[in-house]
């Protein structure tokens, strides 16, 4: 069956008028939160396990954060799936709105690889913690990576939450907001 609301028919599948699916969006937003927590958990323990018996765990702590990072980007674009921008193929508008997500994602991937590859090499070659931490560049990368990860995760959650704005689902509101923004930059 279906329900009658606002003069239009709404399917029982959870899709509201204009393709908005609040329950699906909330599920994806919660999944993003879980990915952020897994990312933080992996980053919290990756540099503390040095015993040779933790070799497989160190390999997992190399692979999992990279996989989680990739999944975060995929999930972000899945969240865009019900917006009219993606629905109507307005990819340049979409890129113009969310170019920061792609840029920040690439930068964070570079920092992630720059810190995890040397740590994986050290784990596989069974370096002592002293051998690994003797390098000032590894200390610097460790600090940069941890700060960058926290900033990225918090910023990405904020970007995901911003997708709940009505303007991403109603072209009229999108155009009205763009006109307003264009008027401010021209003045």
Secondary structure as a PSIPRED ss2 file (coil, helix, strand):
# PSIPRED VFORMAT (PSIPRED V4.0)

   1 X C   1.000  0.000  0.000
   2 X E   0.000  0.000  1.000
   3 X E   0.000  0.000  1.000
   4 X E   0.000  0.000  1.000
   5 X E   0.000  0.000  1.000
   6 X C   1.000  0.000  0.000
   7 X C   1.000  0.000  0.000
   8 X E   0.000  0.000  1.000
   9 X E   0.000  0.000  1.000
  10 X E   0.000  0.000  1.000
  11 X E   0.000  0.000  1.000
  12 X C   1.000  0.000  0.000
  13 X C   1.000  0.000  0.000
  14 X C   1.000  0.000  0.000
  15 X C   1.000  0.000  0.000
  16 X C   1.000  0.000  0.000
  17 X H   0.000  1.000  0.000
  18 X H   0.000  1.000  0.000
  19 X H   0.000  1.000  0.000
  20 X C   1.000  0.000  0.000
  21 X C   1.000  0.000  0.000
  22 X H   0.000  1.000  0.000
  23 X H   0.000  1.000  0.000
  24 X H   0.000  1.000  0.000
  25 X H   0.000  1.000  0.000
  26 X H   0.000  1.000  0.000
  27 X H   0.000  1.000  0.000
  28 X H   0.000  1.000  0.000
  29 X H   0.000  1.000  0.000
  30 X H   0.000  1.000  0.000
  31 X H   0.000  1.000  0.000
  32 X H   0.000  1.000  0.000
  33 X H   0.000  1.000  0.000
  34 X H   0.000  1.000  0.000
  35 X H   0.000  1.000  0.000
  36 X H   0.000  1.000  0.000
  37 X H   0.000  1.000  0.000
  38 X H   0.000  1.000  0.000
  39 X H   0.000  1.000  0.000
  40 X H   0.000  1.000  0.000
  41 X H   0.000  1.000  0.000
  42 X H   0.000  1.000  0.000
  43 X H   0.000  1.000  0.000
  44 X H   0.000  1.000  0.000
  45 X H   0.000  1.000  0.000
  46 X C   1.000  0.000  0.000
  47 X C   1.000  0.000  0.000
  48 X C   1.000  0.000  0.000
  49 X C   1.000  0.000  0.000
  50 X C   1.000  0.000  0.000
  51 X C   1.000  0.000  0.000
  52 X H   0.000  1.000  0.000
  53 X H   0.000  1.000  0.000
  54 X H   0.000  1.000  0.000
  55 X H   0.000  1.000  0.000
  56 X H   0.000  1.000  0.000
  57 X H   0.000  1.000  0.000
  58 X H   0.000  1.000  0.000
  59 X H   0.000  1.000  0.000
  60 X H   0.000  1.000  0.000
  61 X H   0.000  1.000  0.000
  62 X H   0.000  1.000  0.000
  63 X H   0.000  1.000  0.000
  64 X H   0.000  1.000  0.000
  65 X H   0.000  1.000  0.000
  66 X H   0.000  1.000  0.000
  67 X H   0.000  1.000  0.000
  68 X H   0.000  1.000  0.000
  69 X H   0.000  1.000  0.000
  70 X H   0.000  1.000  0.000
  71 X H   0.000  1.000  0.000
  72 X H   0.000  1.000  0.000
  73 X H   0.000  1.000  0.000
  74 X H   0.000  1.000  0.000
  75 X H   0.000  1.000  0.000
  76 X H   0.000  1.000  0.000
  77 X H   0.000  1.000  0.000
  78 X H   0.000  1.000  0.000
  79 X H   0.000  1.000  0.000
  80 X H   0.000  1.000  0.000
  81 X H   0.000  1.000  0.000
  82 X H   0.000  1.000  0.000
  83 X C   1.000  0.000  0.000
  84 X H   0.000  1.000  0.000
  85 X H   0.000  1.000  0.000
  86 X H   0.000  1.000  0.000
  87 X H   0.000  1.000  0.000
  88 X C   1.000  0.000  0.000
  89 X C   1.000  0.000  0.000
  90 X C   1.000  0.000  0.000
  91 X H   0.000  1.000  0.000
  92 X H   0.000  1.000  0.000
  93 X H   0.000  1.000  0.000
  94 X H   0.000  1.000  0.000
  95 X H   0.000  1.000  0.000
  96 X H   0.000  1.000  0.000
  97 X H   0.000  1.000  0.000
  98 X H   0.000  1.000  0.000
  99 X H   0.000  1.000  0.000
 100 X H   0.000  1.000  0.000
 101 X H   0.000  1.000  0.000
 102 X H   0.000  1.000  0.000
 103 X H   0.000  1.000  0.000
 104 X H   0.000  1.000  0.000
 105 X H   0.000  1.000  0.000
 106 X H   0.000  1.000  0.000
 107 X H   0.000  1.000  0.000
 108 X H   0.000  1.000  0.000
 109 X H   0.000  1.000  0.000
 110 X H   0.000  1.000  0.000
 111 X H   0.000  1.000  0.000
 112 X H   0.000  1.000  0.000
 113 X H   0.000  1.000  0.000
 114 X H   0.000  1.000  0.000
 115 X H   0.000  1.000  0.000
 116 X H   0.000  1.000  0.000
 117 X H   0.000  1.000  0.000
 118 X H   0.000  1.000  0.000
 119 X H   0.000  1.000  0.000
 120 X H   0.000  1.000  0.000
 121 X H   0.000  1.000  0.000
 122 X H   0.000  1.000  0.000
 123 X H   0.000  1.000  0.000
 124 X H   0.000  1.000  0.000
 125 X C   1.000  0.000  0.000
 126 X C   1.000  0.000  0.000
 127 X C   1.000  0.000  0.000
 128 X C   1.000  0.000  0.000
 129 X H   0.000  1.000  0.000
 130 X H   0.000  1.000  0.000
 131 X H   0.000  1.000  0.000
 132 X H   0.000  1.000  0.000
 133 X H   0.000  1.000  0.000
 134 X C   1.000  0.000  0.000
 135 X C   1.000  0.000  0.000
 136 X H   0.000  1.000  0.000
 137 X H   0.000  1.000  0.000
 138 X H   0.000  1.000  0.000
 139 X H   0.000  1.000  0.000
 140 X H   0.000  1.000  0.000
 141 X H   0.000  1.000  0.000
 142 X H   0.000  1.000  0.000
 143 X H   0.000  1.000  0.000
 144 X H   0.000  1.000  0.000
 145 X H   0.000  1.000  0.000
 146 X H   0.000  1.000  0.000
 147 X H   0.000  1.000  0.000
 148 X H   0.000  1.000  0.000
 149 X H   0.000  1.000  0.000
 150 X H   0.000  1.000  0.000
 151 X H   0.000  1.000  0.000
 152 X H   0.000  1.000  0.000
 153 X H   0.000  1.000  0.000
 154 X H   0.000  1.000  0.000
 155 X H   0.000  1.000  0.000
 156 X H   0.000  1.000  0.000
 157 X H   0.000  1.000  0.000
 158 X H   0.000  1.000  0.000
 159 X H   0.000  1.000  0.000
 160 X H   0.000  1.000  0.000
 161 X H   0.000  1.000  0.000
 162 X H   0.000  1.000  0.000
 163 X C   1.000  0.000  0.000
 164 X C   1.000  0.000  0.000
 165 X C   1.000  0.000  0.000
 166 X H   0.000  1.000  0.000
 167 X H   0.000  1.000  0.000
 168 X H   0.000  1.000  0.000
 169 X C   1.000  0.000  0.000
 170 X C   1.000  0.000  0.000
 171 X H   0.000  1.000  0.000
 172 X H   0.000  1.000  0.000
 173 X H   0.000  1.000  0.000
 174 X H   0.000  1.000  0.000
 175 X H   0.000  1.000  0.000
 176 X H   0.000  1.000  0.000
 177 X H   0.000  1.000  0.000
 178 X H   0.000  1.000  0.000
 179 X H   0.000  1.000  0.000
 180 X H   0.000  1.000  0.000
 181 X H   0.000  1.000  0.000
 182 X H   0.000  1.000  0.000
 183 X H   0.000  1.000  0.000
 184 X H   0.000  1.000  0.000
 185 X H   0.000  1.000  0.000
 186 X H   0.000  1.000  0.000
 187 X C   1.000  0.000  0.000
